Amino acid sequence: MRVGVLTVSDTRTIETDGSGALAIELLTGRGHTLEARAVVKDEPADVRAAVEQMIAAGAEVVITNGGTGIAARDSTYEALASGFDKTLDGFGELFRALSYADIGAAAMMSRATAGTLSGAVVIVLPGSPDAVRLALEKIVLPELGHLAKLGARRPGHAPAKEPSGASASHAPTLTHLDARGHAHMVDVGAKAVTTREAVAQAVVSMSREAFTQLVDGTAKKGDVLATARIAGIQAAKRTSELIPLCHPIALSSVAVELELDEARAAVRVIATTRTTDRTGVEMEALVAANVAALTVYDMLKAVDRAMSIGDVVLLRKTGGKSGDYERR
């Protein structure tokens, strides 16, 4: 299953979040995939927003820990339970029964609960590592797949049909849509910083006359290839200003190469982008290739306004949670 892990605490950080780390260890140890992880303050609006973001990002199950007691700042229960589509009353009852065997009557002060929200299962746990281990090992992990399958049956909706030859739990999700279907910028704060690379291409096809001027360097506007190369590099650095929901990232390298195809009277633009960051550089590579191709057109349009730009594709990418990709 695809899971999200959310820690609710006024004091913990990702680095000091032992309970969240334990939950991830137990879940991934059973073969489940971590879709998102976050630590938020014990504020109801922040808790609810974080859970909704994880569900929008594709989490089928969200495990929260912290904020389930009766202290003034404990508000996870209030943030989530009232919004459940359906409440799984038996979860809280079973958790407190098992806790009683370990900690006695103090178990009654836990408001652990579970339910469904926007087609996902949300399990609300206390913040202690012992409570997280108890709940996951004794209750959640043995029934996780069954819970998620039932939770996906939203009120008023038929169960989602699994695509032929594949499990519906692995279907792609639109991460740029929130739980209400609104476009939003994905929170990548919980993602790991990794080295990422992307390579994209675009092909400019032109008349023989235009191609000859490009090769001979006789175009009236000047050096077509050098200008297109600089344009592509500049464009990659400004991708977040052009594509509304892209994150600004620190590019470590941008390379734009232009290959001449004499037989086809065409220029193949290949853009390679690299970064060490929390999100990838596919869009930067695609923007670089596109703008370099447009620059070739601009430099030669006086000779051939019928030029075409095509075959704009991502050739390959490496790094990040989704793994490597290579176009076949």
Legacy VTK file of the C-alpha trace (Angstrom):
# vtk DataFile Version 3.0
C-alpha trace
ASCII
DATASET POLYDATA
POINTS 328 float
0.000 0.000 0.000
1.011 3.645 -0.411
1.194 5.225 3.041
1.707 8.641 4.593
3.169 9.174 8.063
2.332 12.377 9.930
3.738 13.349 13.325
1.853 15.989 15.300
4.144 17.731 17.780
5.110 21.204 18.919
8.666 20.102 19.668
9.720 17.281 17.351
11.373 17.652 13.954
12.012 15.121 11.180
15.446 14.519 12.704
14.113 13.886 16.239
10.892 12.138 15.277
11.464 8.668 16.676
7.822 7.591 16.491
7.465 8.595 12.855
10.713 6.826 11.996
9.501 3.703 13.783
6.208 3.756 11.879
8.081 4.052 8.586
10.427 1.200 9.541
7.531 -1.103 10.401
5.485 -0.198 7.326
8.265 -0.376 4.748
9.559 -3.529 6.401
6.304 -5.169 5.347
6.686 -3.980 1.758
4.503 -0.868 1.885
5.626 2.314 0.116
6.160 5.619 1.907
4.275 8.232 -0.149
4.810 11.197 2.182
6.122 12.115 5.623
5.715 15.301 7.617
5.885 16.826 11.093
3.385 19.584 11.913
2.518 21.660 14.962
-0.462 20.666 17.085
-2.811 23.018 15.249
-6.077 21.521 13.914
-5.945 23.357 10.565
-2.331 22.287 9.963
-3.066 18.671 10.871
-6.075 18.446 8.589
-4.261 20.156 5.701
-1.266 17.821 6.023
-3.465 14.714 5.929
-5.391 16.024 2.916
-2.131 16.767 1.097
-0.893 13.227 1.704
-4.127 11.764 0.375
-3.990 14.062 -2.653
-0.402 12.906 -3.241
-1.596 9.297 -3.475
-1.483 7.910 0.071
-4.078 5.172 0.530
-3.436 5.009 4.266
-2.283 7.856 6.528
-0.870 7.071 9.969
-0.742 10.001 12.390
0.903 9.984 15.793
0.620 12.569 18.551
-2.069 14.925 19.767
-4.547 12.264 20.932
-4.472 12.947 24.681
-6.625 15.317 26.724
-4.140 18.147 27.268
-5.076 21.601 26.017
-2.783 21.336 22.967
-3.902 17.822 21.972
-6.091 18.477 18.957
-5.487 15.743 16.385
-8.735 14.030 17.302
-10.704 17.265 16.809
-8.906 17.973 13.522
-9.724 14.627 11.934
-12.464 12.599 13.614
-15.279 15.046 12.894
-14.437 14.969 9.185
-14.355 11.192 8.724
-16.688 9.814 6.076
-17.020 6.736 8.264
-15.537 6.096 11.711
-13.974 2.763 12.589
-15.093 2.625 16.215
-13.614 -0.806 16.804
-10.079 0.419 16.222
-10.045 2.753 19.213
-11.770 0.169 21.393
-9.267 -2.536 20.473
-6.261 -0.242 20.869
-7.312 0.829 24.376
-8.025 -2.773 25.349
-4.526 -3.825 24.305
-3.007 -0.759 25.958
-4.742 -1.573 29.234
-2.723 -4.768 29.475
0.471 -2.683 29.381
-0.324 0.581 31.142
-3.503 -0.079 33.079
-6.295 2.450 33.494
-4.207 5.244 31.899
-5.236 3.708 28.568
-8.586 5.484 28.845
-6.887 8.849 28.244
-5.948 7.912 24.690
-8.341 9.105 22.011
-6.857 6.900 19.304
-9.296 6.489 16.438
-9.546 5.586 12.765
-11.820 6.230 9.830
-12.058 6.956 6.136
-11.419 10.344 4.557
-11.641 11.112 0.832
-11.194 7.472 -0.077
-8.213 6.825 2.217
-7.940 5.234 5.647
-6.669 7.528 8.404
-5.368 5.974 11.624
-4.840 8.345 14.555
-2.337 7.127 17.176
-0.712 8.487 20.334
2.786 9.886 19.950
4.812 7.409 22.005
6.923 4.792 20.200
5.359 2.038 22.340
1.879 3.060 21.238
2.928 3.210 17.583
4.517 -0.237 17.741
1.537 -1.755 19.552
-1.005 -0.352 17.120
0.909 -1.225 13.968
2.087 -4.696 14.929
-1.073 -5.894 16.659
-3.852 -4.159 14.718
-2.893 -2.197 11.617
-0.350 -4.287 9.719
-2.342 -7.555 9.830
-5.350 -5.802 8.240
-3.800 -2.928 6.281
-4.656 -4.144 2.791
-8.201 -5.047 3.794
-8.691 -1.675 5.495
-7.481 0.280 2.476
-9.625 -1.726 0.061
-12.759 -1.047 2.087
-11.801 2.568 2.725
-11.622 3.282 -0.991
-15.362 2.720 -1.260
-16.432 6.287 -0.712
-19.983 7.079 0.355
-22.163 7.438 -2.724
-19.504 6.011 -5.033
-18.990 2.553 -6.453
-15.693 0.824 -5.658
-12.960 1.805 -8.074
-12.472 -0.750 -10.825
-8.976 -2.151 -10.998
-7.244 -1.631 -14.331
-6.720 -4.793 -16.347
-3.466 -6.537 -15.519
-2.514 -4.151 -12.702
-3.464 -3.401 -9.140
-5.506 -0.251 -8.662
-3.372 0.556 -5.639
-0.512 1.344 -8.008
-2.492 3.597 -10.374
-0.919 7.026 -10.987
-2.365 9.955 -9.074
-2.466 13.653 -9.909
-0.309 15.111 -7.155
-0.991 18.701 -8.223
-4.652 18.369 -7.202
-5.633 18.646 -3.539
-8.374 16.650 -1.810
-11.000 19.017 -3.260
-9.649 18.788 -6.817
-8.038 22.227 -6.716
-4.618 22.836 -8.281
-1.927 23.421 -5.684
1.831 23.371 -5.250
2.897 20.009 -3.825
4.663 20.158 -0.459
8.037 18.456 -1.027
9.469 19.321 2.396
9.352 15.707 3.591
11.071 14.298 0.503
14.690 13.197 0.624
17.381 15.372 -0.951
18.899 13.310 -3.772
20.916 13.876 -6.925
18.586 14.077 -9.917
19.133 14.352 -13.668
16.810 14.703 -16.655
17.381 14.695 -20.410
14.826 16.024 -22.899
14.773 16.722 -26.613
13.041 18.808 -29.259
13.501 18.615 -33.036
13.297 21.594 -35.412
12.618 20.658 -39.049
13.218 23.275 -41.747
13.750 23.928 -45.430
17.041 23.088 -47.104
17.776 26.817 -47.560
17.319 27.571 -43.871
19.432 24.575 -42.897
22.230 25.708 -45.225
22.298 29.170 -43.665
22.395 27.616 -40.188
25.349 25.387 -41.104
27.235 28.100 -42.983
26.648 30.712 -40.279
25.128 33.133 -42.759
21.792 33.716 -41.017
21.110 37.465 -40.803
20.491 37.365 -37.048
23.869 35.770 -36.291
25.081 32.529 -34.747
21.929 30.394 -34.484
23.398 27.502 -32.536
25.214 29.594 -29.924
22.190 31.805 -29.354
19.831 28.815 -29.009
22.191 27.139 -26.562
22.293 30.192 -24.274
18.512 30.611 -24.555
17.942 27.034 -23.437
20.228 27.418 -20.429
18.558 30.682 -19.424
15.101 29.133 -19.794
15.936 26.157 -17.561
16.866 28.555 -14.760
13.486 30.305 -15.019
11.221 27.273 -15.283
9.398 27.967 -12.007
8.427 31.401 -13.359
6.929 29.858 -16.484
5.200 26.716 -15.157
2.853 27.769 -12.325
3.174 24.774 -9.983
6.896 24.049 -10.435
9.243 24.500 -7.483
12.253 26.802 -7.759
15.271 24.529 -7.515
19.011 25.039 -7.413
20.332 23.717 -10.707
23.859 22.380 -10.480
24.226 21.974 -14.246
22.418 22.756 -17.496
23.781 21.575 -20.836
22.129 22.228 -24.210
23.502 20.474 -27.280
22.287 20.956 -30.853
22.851 18.097 -33.284
22.586 18.734 -37.033
20.731 16.151 -39.139
21.687 16.975 -42.719
19.570 14.218 -44.260
16.394 15.586 -42.678
17.403 19.264 -42.673
16.698 19.319 -38.950
18.251 20.299 -35.634
17.885 18.010 -32.631
18.094 19.873 -29.334
19.175 17.782 -26.324
18.930 19.439 -22.899
20.404 17.885 -19.756
19.654 19.292 -16.290
21.013 18.240 -12.890
20.335 19.146 -9.276
20.666 17.836 -5.745
17.272 18.661 -4.302
13.908 17.336 -3.054
12.205 17.405 -6.461
13.194 16.569 -9.974
14.364 18.498 -13.026
12.239 17.030 -15.818
10.404 20.294 -16.439
13.662 22.250 -16.519
15.014 19.924 -19.218
11.801 20.120 -21.256
11.632 23.911 -20.989
15.288 24.222 -22.008
14.754 22.037 -25.076
11.590 23.906 -26.072
13.030 27.390 -25.733
16.238 26.454 -27.556
14.084 25.090 -30.395
11.970 28.255 -30.441
15.133 30.312 -30.634
16.259 28.363 -33.680
12.900 29.172 -35.248
13.187 32.854 -34.360
16.689 33.109 -35.793
15.661 31.509 -39.125
11.996 32.428 -39.565
12.841 35.097 -42.148
14.047 32.276 -44.390
11.438 29.613 -43.569
8.250 30.414 -41.654
7.019 26.849 -42.264
9.589 25.362 -39.856
8.102 22.907 -37.362
9.028 21.939 -33.813
8.215 18.382 -32.768
9.304 15.239 -30.936
9.411 17.163 -27.643
9.860 14.341 -25.128
11.578 13.375 -21.908
14.294 10.917 -22.867
15.321 9.809 -19.393
15.480 10.825 -15.766
17.300 9.511 -12.696
16.963 10.076 -8.954
14.011 10.588 -6.656
11.531 8.207 -5.032
9.880 7.210 -8.307
13.166 5.784 -9.579
14.747 5.935 -13.015
12.928 6.329 -16.339
14.143 5.863 -19.883
12.032 6.374 -22.989
11.899 3.284 -25.153
LINES 1 329
328 0 1 2 3 4 5 6 7 8 9 10 11 12 13 14 15 16 17 18 19 20 21 22 23 24 25 26 27 28 29 30 31 32 33 34 35 36 37 38 39 40 41 42 43 44 45 46 47 48 49 50 51 52 53 54 55 56 57 58 59 60 61 62 63 64 65 66 67 68 69 70 71 72 73 74 75 76 77 78 79 80 81 82 83 84 85 86 87 88 89 90 91 92 93 94 95 96 97 98 99 100 101 102 103 104 105 106 107 108 109 110 111 112 113 114 115 116 117 118 119 120 121 122 123 124 125 126 127 128 129 130 131 132 133 134 135 136 137 138 139 140 141 142 143 144 145 146 147 148 149 150 151 152 153 154 155 156 157 158 159 160 161 162 163 164 165 166 167 168 169 170 171 172 173 174 175 176 177 178 179 180 181 182 183 184 185 186 187 188 189 190 191 192 193 194 195 196 197 198 199 200 201 202 203 204 205 206 207 208 209 210 211 212 213 214 215 216 217 218 219 220 221 222 223 224 225 226 227 228 229 230 231 232 233 234 235 236 237 238 239 240 241 242 243 244 245 246 247 248 249 250 251 252 253 254 255 256 257 258 259 260 261 262 263 264 265 266 267 268 269 270 271 272 273 274 275 276 277 278 279 280 281 282 283 284 285 286 287 288 289 290 291 292 293 294 295 296 297 298 299 300 301 302 303 304 305 306 307 308 309 310 311 312 313 314 315 316 317 318 319 320 321 322 323 324 325 326 327
